[in-house]
Amino acid sequence: MTRLRKVVFPVAGLGTRFLPATKVVAKEMLPVIDRPLIQYAVDEAIDAGADTLVFVTNRYKHSIADYFDSAYELEETLEHAGKLELLAMVQGLLPKHVRCVYVTQEQALGLGHAVLCTKAVIGDEPFGIILPDDLIVNDGGPSALRQMAQRASDGRTGVLAVEEVPHADTGKYGIVDVEAGGDRIRHMVEKPKPEDAPSNLAVVGRYVLPARIFELLEKTTPGAGGEIQLTDAIAALLGESRVLAHRFDGHRFDCGSKAGMVRATLHFAARDPALADLVRGFNKAG
């Protein structure tokens, strides 16, 4: 049984849908209540067993590294003020056995290129990928990535998180076609028109892949805009390895959109005893 030790977070994007806030704040640092998106993603990776978190960032983004680094002045101030609960919160963002590695993507050449940038860190072992924009919550149960890691425990099987989307929206996602009555992926296409889509099963922000994907990415020809698509490399992987579509237990919030951020905020607020009445009152007033 192979343990999922390393998880990649592609966080080099500019977050243009949340301008002007993202002019100075990384979109992954935007909060859902009082925790940034990246914290939810990191917690999911740790739940899946990861001890090495690999952030693919750009040369201008420092806030994520600052967030997970020690803040000595803040910690000292909280300790002297006797605010020990807040101190524990600040010091407990990561378990002590977990390390962060930061890799710079010099040019925005697509998700596949971002993943390829991590080859030297990942090495020859299977690894996970989490897109923090997709916040997936499974209240009281194993995280989506842990569910997927369990299915990929042989170290060779790839697993992609999928969910059904309206046929009209297939052009926004990578779409998979699975074998009849099963979950093995036969075919995958990036952002097809509804009339060309093989199904409405969309890949959503979670991957577990064998290290073989790096060799396939190196052979992948850049597509539109000069980008290297992860979907193309996975399509090549299908020809030689088993890749499964995983319909995860949990609920996904598309926090790459304003509507998704609002829905996620309301979800967590409704489960917070200090905020639940406010949410109920707001809903009644609306």
PECOR-V770082 format. One line per field, one symbol per residue. ss: DSSP state (@ for helix, = for strand, . for the rest). phi: phi as a letter, one per 20 degrees, with the letter a starting at -180 (. if undefined). burial: # if it has 9 or more other ideal C-beta (glycine too) atoms within 8 Angstrom, else .. A space follows every 10 residues. Layout:
ss->???
phi->???
burial->???
This chain:
ss->.....===== .....@@@.. @@@...@@@. ==..==@@@@ @@@@@@@... .======... ..@@@@@@.. .@@@@@@@@@ ...@@@@@@@ @.......== ====...... @@@@@@..@@ @@....==== ...====... ...@@@@@@@ @......=== ====..@@@@ @@.=====.. ...======= .......... =========. .@@@@@@@@. ...@@@...@ @@@@@@@... ..=====... ====...@@@ @@@@@@@@@@ .....@@@@@ @@@@@.
phi->.eeeeccecf cefemffdfe gefcdggfef edmdcfgfff ffgffffeof ccdddecdfe ecfffffeef dfffffffff emefffffff edfcffeedd cddeefcedo fffgfffegf efmddfbdcc eggeeddcgn cffgffgfff fdfendfecd fcbfcggfdf fdcfddddfg mccfeebbce lffgfdffad edfcmbbccf fgffffffef fgdgmmeeef gfffgffgfc becdedefep cddeeecfff ffffffgfff eegfcgffff ffffff
burial->.#.####### ##..#..#.. .#..###### .##..##### ########## ########.. #.###.##.. ....#..##. ......#..# ...#...#.# #.###..### ########.. ##..###### ######.#.. ..#######. ###.#.#### ###.#...## ..######.. ..###.#### ##.#..#..# ########## ####.##..# ..#...#### ########.. #.####.#.# .####....# #.######## .#..##..## ......
